[in-house]
């Protein structure tokens, strides 16, 4: 995903009612108390942490270092960090898919779906 898509993902996530997300997460929390749910979420969190932490914020050129730019005034790590809640929600929806209602699943997946549908259009 481009940095613009990641920012859009966060904006879409902010538009979902926090009460709806919280209700869905109550179900997710029950699912991830045991395996394989817990293992899947731990692996996802670990990979996302790597993804954020491995995003370069400085690139060396010749005699000096110049900050990389996303065009937003934020560095890539900031953009990725801001997208984390929406990414975790989408992953949680997959992990707890069989236990979530359609509305709960939509609350977690809609921000992701709206961005990826936009990409594929």
C-alpha positions, 0 to 999 in steps of 0.5 A: 500500500502506498503512503496515501493508501495508509493515510486513507486507511487511517481516515476510514478507521477514524470514521467507524464508531468506536463503540462498534469496534469495541463490541467487535473486540470483545468477541476477538478478545475471547477468541484470542484467549486460546490457540490458534487465535492467540498465536495468530494475533501475536505473529501479526503484531510481531510482523506489524512491529517489524514493518513499522520499525524497519521503515527507514526515516533517513537515507544517506546520499553522498556527504549528508543524510536527507530525510525521506518524505511521504509528501505528508510532512510525516515520515514513513514510520509515522504513516505506518504507525497511524495505520496500525489500528486499522490493520490490527482490526482487519487481522482480528476480523479474520482471526475471529471471523466465525464468531463475529456478527456481520455488523461486528465484522464490518466494523473491523474490516470496512476501513480496509475494504474501502481502501483495497476496493479503491485500489482494485477499481 
